[in-house]
Amino acid sequence: MNGVVMAAEATNVGNTWINIGIFAAFVVVTLVVVFRVSGQNKSAADFYAGGRSFTGTQNGTAIAGDYLSAASFLGIAGAIALQGYDGFLYSIGFLVAWLVALLLVAELLRNTGKFTMADVLSFRLQQRPVRLAAALSTLAVVFFYLLAQMAGAGGLVALLLGVTDLAGQGVVIAVVGALMILYVLVGGMKGTTWVQIIKATLLIVGAGVMTVWVLVLHGFDLSGLMQAAVDKAGTDAILEPGVKYGVSDVTKIDFLSLALALVLGTAGLPHVLTRFYTVPSAKDARKSVVVAIWLIGLFYLFTLVLGYGAGALVGPEVIKAAPGGANSAAPLLAFALGGEILLGVIAAVAFATILAVVAGLTITAATSFAHDIYASIIKKGEVSPDGEVKVARWTVVVIGAVAIVGGIFANGQNIAFLVALAFCIAAAANLPTIIYSLFWKRFNTSGALWSMYGGLISTVVLIIFSPVVSGKVDPVTGASLSMIKDTSVDFHWFPLDNPGIVTIPLAFVLGVVGTYLSKEQSHPEKYAEMEVRSLTGAGAEKATSH
């Protein structure tokens, strides 16, 4: 029996016990680490920011672990295997996004804030309305991102364990959610960070081993590998742009819109921004991003080899026919290379990837609610750090339960829709306000509220009335490609899958309009103080909201 057929069978069935055994080993190791660091959580700074005790290298590795989700590993490899050049554009977009984070937000946020993005915004703006808007935006981004990861746990990871029925996938989602709650509840940011460091190491090493293996089989000749993929696909179109995004003028605009959301959204993702507060200095914040860029860039170079390797060794037809479609490319390649053991390792890496990302999202949401809404708005700052952390722990449980239920309902839905929505909200609702707050002296609370609520509401509305929710039909099979599977239901009027090209510029414009329409004073003395602190780090260790 040849490797391709065996790979296809492995994806349908696989050796479930090997996969579970390797995953269980990962869970045991990470739980030991989490419980070991749990005794060090003695203050709010410990729970929220890991006591600001991580080095730039450690935090950069954790950022890579937080950022490289299952979609990056399984999704991009599959996109390259099937769409070639157009699939690799995802890797480029995700990587370039970090330059925006490095140049515009990393050091400045670390110098100005304390625990959350709202700390930065409320430094020179009215605290209560801005904190509420920032917290709502953060929770919206986290919810949709978390929903996508939990649904991915049901779809992708359950596939690797041979679980095909919806009830079984619901159990997988519940297990992932329960482990996530345990990691964050016990370990706080310290435990979550170490889980992310372990996961990033596993993911990059696993992808690196597969990359070298594929290159060895092709004599370390990348051109030969690509030619093998072309021969297997029967067309050289996978080496040229336009397979997915050159079909029509609408798809070209859609690609620009998606690219804008991905590149700008990363610098506004709350779970990424939170990581800048876990280091002791601005220098470490910069180093964190540099280390993350190197690790993430290395990984995305691996995806190029893995994608074309899957195309050459497995073949597009087998990948598309397998359960999970494009998402099965990396597991199929793993089985074709190393059999059940390597497939089991990849299954464990997929589990580790989802666990680390959802843990990072959960600690961010809990921090935002407890610190921004409960402590600052409800209690008006009159709450002890211990009381704040207690609320954060309860928030973790609630968010975990919501994520489990939401993930079960979202299982089988369009995961790309949820991820794109999260990135687009981050780019439209968060980034303009962060940029204006850091760099524009005239900016005021009215501008911040116009920008944040305008970006948030416009993004959600346009997504609801876009083809990803209703009205998108496969021209060949006639099947629905939207979230609503009934092809008779069609209420979309916005033509693009991603509204970033509209809502992101709109949010920037609304920030300007809201600022100039308001008679509110902009407090230039607070801006001057913020500018000095953000650029020099003076007073950063005593950062508090005014």
N, C-alpha and C positions, 0 to 999 in steps of 0.2 A: 504493500500500500504506500503510495507516495506521500510526501510531507504535506502537500496542500490538502488532500482528502483527510489525512489524519488531523490536520489543523482544524478543518471545518468540524469534524466530529468532536474534537476537544472543546470547541466553543459551545457546541450543543450540550455536551455532557461534562467533559473534563474529569479530573480526579478530584472530586469535591473534598475528600478528606485531606489530601495534600494541601489544597488551597486553604482550608480551614485551619490546619495545623500550623502552616507558616504564618497565617494571620494571627492566630492565637499567641504565637511566640512574640510577635510584634506588640500585641496588646499587653502581654505580661511585662515585657521590658519597659514599655512606656508607663504603665501603671506604677511600677516600682520607682521610676524616676519621679513621677508626679507626687507620689506619697512621700518621697524623700525630701522634696523641696517644699511640701505643704507646711512644714513646721516653721518655715521662714516667712510666712505671710502674717506679719504682725501689725501692719498698718494699711491704710488706704493706698498709699503709694506702692506698697508691696503687692497688693491684690490687683490694682489697676495697671501699674507700670513696671511690675517686677522689681520694685525698689530701685529703679534706674541703674541696675547693677550689671547689665549686659554690655560686653565690648562691642565695638563696631562690627567686627568679624562675626561674632555670635548673632547679633541682631540682623546683619545682612543675610546670613544663612536662614534665619527664621523668616525674614521677609520673603525670601525665595520660596520657602516652604508654604507661606501664607498665600503667595501669589500664583504658584504653579498648581492649579487645581486639576481634577480628573479631566476636565475639558481640554486643558493644555496637553496632557499626556496622550489621552485616548483620542480626543476630538481632532487635534491638529495633525497628528500622525495619519489619521484616517482621511482628513481633508487633502493632505498632500498625496496620499496613495491614490485617491480618486480624481482629484482636480489639479494635481501637480503645482504649477507656478501659483495659481490663484489660492491654493491652500496654504502655501508658504507665506503669503501676504499676512495671514493672521499672526504668524511668528514675528514678522517684522513690526507689525503694528503694536503688539504687546511689548516688544523690547524697546522700541523708540519712545513709548510712553514714559519709560523710566527717566529719560533725559529731562522731560518736563518736570517730573517729581524732584529730580536732583537740582535742577537750576532754579526752580521757582518756589518750592515749598518745604523741602526736607529740613534744612538748617533753620530757616525762618520760623517754622512752626515749633521746632524744638526749643528755640530761644524764647518764644512768646507765650506758649501754652503751658498747660499743667498736665491734664489727663486726656482732654477731648478737643475736637475742632471748635466746639462752642466756646471754650476758654479763650481761644484766639480772637474770635469774632466779638465776644462780649467785653474784651479789654478796653475798646474805645467806643463801643456802641451800647445802646440800652440793653441791660442784661436780660431781663425776663422775656421780652418778645423774641429777641435774637436766639437765646438759648432754646426756647420752645421750637422755633422754626428749624434750627440746626439739629435738634434732637429728633424731630419728626422726619426730617430728610434722612438722617442717619438710620433711623429705624426702617424707613422705606427701602433704602438701598440694601441694608442687611437682610430684611425679610425676603426680598426677591432673590438675592444672591443665595441665601440660606435655603430657600425653597428649591432652587435649581440644584444645589449640592445634595439635598436630601432625596430629591427625585432621582438624581444621578445615582445615589446609593441603591435605590430600588432597581433602576434599570441596568446600569453598567456593572456594578459589583455583584448583584444577584445573578447576572448573566455568567460571570466568571465562576460562581459557585454552583452553577447548574440549576438555579431556582428559576422556574419559568412561569409559575402561576402567580397571580396578583396577591393572593394571601401570603405566600411565601416571601414575596418582595416586600410586602408590608411589614413582615417580621424583621427583615433585614434593615429596613428604614428605622424601625423601633430600636433595634440593637445599636445601630450607629448613633441614634439620638441619645440613648441612655448612656453610652460610653462618652459622648460629647459632654453631657451634663456632669458626669463624674469627673472628667478631666478638669473642667473649668471650676466646678464647685470646690474641689479639693486643692487643685494646684494654682488657681488664679492665673495671672499673666505669666508667672514664672513657669508653672507646669505647662501651660499652653505653649510657651516659647520653646521649651525643651522638646515637646512633642513635634513642633514644627521643624526644629533643627534636625531631629532624627529622621523625620519624614523627607526633608529636602535632601539629606545625605543618601537615603535609600533610593529616592527617585532619580537623582543625578547619577549615582553609581550604577543602578539598574539600567537606565537608558544608555549610559556610557558603555557598559559591557555589551549590550545588544548592538550598539553602533559599531564598535570595534569588530564584533563577530561578523556583521554584515559586510564590513569593508574587507575583512580577511577573505571572505568567500569570493570577493570580486577583486582580489589583488590590490587592495587600497587604491583602486581606480574609480573615482567618483563618476567620471564620464562613462566608464563601462557599466557602473551600477545604473545610471540613468538610462543608458541604452537598453539594458536588460528590462527595465520597467517599461520602456517604450515598446519593446518586442512583445512583452506579456500583454500590454494593453491593446496592441495592434494599431496604435496611432501615436504620432509625435506631438499631438496637441497638448499633452500634459507637461511639455517643456516650454510652452508658450503661454503668454497671458490671454485671458478671455474665455477660458473654459466655463467659468461660472459667472464672472462679472462683466463679460463682454457680449452677452447675448442680446441686450437691448440698451437703449439710452437710460431707461429706468434702472436697470441693474448697475449701470456705471455710476449713476448718482447715488444709488443705494450703498455702493461700496464706499464712496466718499463719506457718506453719512455715518456708516459703521466705523470707518477708520477714525473719523473725528471723535466719535463717542469713545472708542477704545483708547486713543492716544491721550485725550484730555480727561477721560473718566478715571484713569488710574491715579492721577494726582488728587482726585477728590474722593477716592474710596476710603470710607471711615476706618475700616479695619487695617488698611495700609498706613494711614496717617497716625493711628494710635501707636504703631510700632516705633515712631520717632521719639516717643516719650519714655522709652524703656532704656535709654542710654544716658550716661552721666554728663555728656557734653555735646555741644554743637559739632565739634570735630568728629565725634563718634557717629553723630547723625549722618554727616556727609559720608563717612567711611561705610556706614551701613548701606547706603544707596549704591555706592561704588561696588562693594562686594556683591550686593544683590544683582546689579547689572551684569557683572562678570558671570555669576552662576546662572542667571536666567538666560543670558546670551549664549552661554555654552550649551545649556539644555535645548534651546531652540535650534541651534546648529545640529544637535543630535536628532531633532525631529525631522530635519531634512533627509538625513540618511535613513531613519526609521520609516518615514513615509514612502520614499522611493524603494526602500528595501522590502516593505510589505507589498508594494506594487509588483516588484520583480519576483519575489519568492512565493508569494501567495496568489496574487492576481486580483484585479478589480472585481471580476465576476464573482469569485468566491467570497470576497469581502462584502460585497453588496448583498449576497444571498444569505450570509450568516446572520444569526440573531444579533441585533444591535447595529447592523449595517456598518457604516464607516467607523463607528466606535470600537468595532471588533478588530481593526487592523493591527494594532499593537499586540493584543493577546494572540492573534493568529500567527503573527511573526514570531512571537516568543516561543510558541509551541513548535513551529516549523524549525526554529533554531535549536532549542534545547529540550523539547519534549515537556512532560508533565511537571518536572521540577521547576524549570524556568517559567512556565505558565503559572505555577503556584506562587513563585516569587512576584511576578507581575500582578497577580491577583492581590497579594498582600500589599504591594506598593499602591494599588488603586484604593484599597481600604485605608491605608495610611494617609493617602492624599486627601480623601474626603474627610476623614476624622480631623486632620490638622486644620483644614480650611474652615470646617464648621465650628471648631473650637475657637479659632481666631475671630470669626464673625460673632459668635455668642458672647465672648468677653467684651467685644466692642459694643454690642447692643446693651448689655447689662451695665457697662460703664456709663453709656450715654443716658440711660433712663435714671439710674441711681444718682449720678453726679449732676446732670443737667436739669432733669425734670423734678426728681424727688428732693434732692438736697437744695438746689438753687432756686427752684420755682415754688414747689409746694411748701417746703420748710424755710424758704427765704434765707438759706445759709446757716440756720440755727439747728444744726444736727451734728452729732459727734461723728468722727471718722468711722468708728466701730458700727454705729447705727447705719451709716451710709453703705458700708460693706455688707452688712446684714441684708439690706434691701437689694443690693446687687446680687447676692447669692440667691435670694428668692426669685429675682428677675431671670436668672439663669435657668431655673427650673421651669418657669412659665414659658420662656422663649423656647426651651427644648421641647416642651409639650406641644406648643404651637407648630414648631418646625416638623415634629413627627407627624402630627395630623395633616398639616399642609402638604408635606412630602408624600404621604399616602394618597391624598386626593390628586396631587400633581403628577403622580407616577404615570409615565407613558405620555405626558404632555410634551409640548415643544420646549425643551430645556434652553435652547438657544434664545428663545424669546425672553425668558426670565433673566438670563445673564445679560443680554443686550439692554434690557430695561434697567437693570441695576447699574450698569456702566453709564447709561445715558442720564439717569437721575443724578449720579455722582458728578457727571460733567456739567449738567445744566443747573442743578440746584446748589451744588457745593463750590465748584471751582471758581465761578465768577466772583462770588462773595469773598472767598479767600484772597483772590488776587487783588480785588478792589480794597479790601480791608488792609492788606499789607502795603500796597503801593500808591493808593489815591487818598490824598489829604482831605479832599472835599466829601468823600463818601460818608454816608450817615445811615442811621437805623432804617429809615424809610426805604432807601435804596437796597439795603440788605434783604428786607422783607419782600419787596417787589421781585427781586432777583430769585430768592430761594423758593418762594411760593409759586412764582410764575414759571420757573424752570421745572419744579416738581409737578404742578398741575398740568402744564402743557405736554410734558413728556407722557404722563399717564394717559391723558385724553387721546393723544395722537396714536399711541400704541394700541389702545382699545379699538380705535377705528381704522387700524391698519390691516394689511393682508395676513399678518401672523395670527390674528384672532379669528378672522372669518374671511371667506371668499377666495382663498388661494387654492387653486386646483392643479394637480399634475396634468399637463397637456397630453401625456401619453396614456396614463392609466385612468384618469378621471377622478382619482382619489383626492380627498381633501388634504392639503398640506398645512392647514391652519390648526389652531388649538381646538376650535369647534369643528368636529369631524363631519357634521351634517352639511353636505354641499348645498342644500337648499337654503341654508342660513347664510346671508351675506349682507352685512351692514357696514362694510368698510368704504370709506371715501378718501382716505389718505393713501397714496399709492406706494409709499416706501415701507420696507420692513423695519427700518430704524429711523426715528425722527430726529436724530442728533443734528443733522445739517440745518434743521429749522429751530429746534428748541435751545440749542447751545448759544447760537448768536442772539436769539430772543432774550435769553436770561442775561446776557451781557448788556443788551440794550435796555432792558427793564431796570437793571441796576443803576444805569445813568439817568433814565427818566424819573425813577422813584426818588433819586437823590436831589435832582433839580426841582422837582415839584414840591418838595418838603421845605418848610421853613425852619426845620430843626437845625440847631447849631452842630457843627461837625467836630467840635472839641479839638482844635489843632494841637493844643498842648499834650493831649493824650496820644495823638498820632505821632508827635515828635518823640514822646517817651517810647512808644511802641517801635518806632523806626530805629532808635538807638539800640533798644533791646534786641530786636530781630536781627540787626546787622552785626552787632558786636557781642551779643550774649550777656551784656551787663545786666545783672539782676535776674538772670534766667532761673537760678536755683531757688529764688523766692517768688516765682511766678504765681500770682493769684489774680482772680477776677476782681474787677473793681465794683 
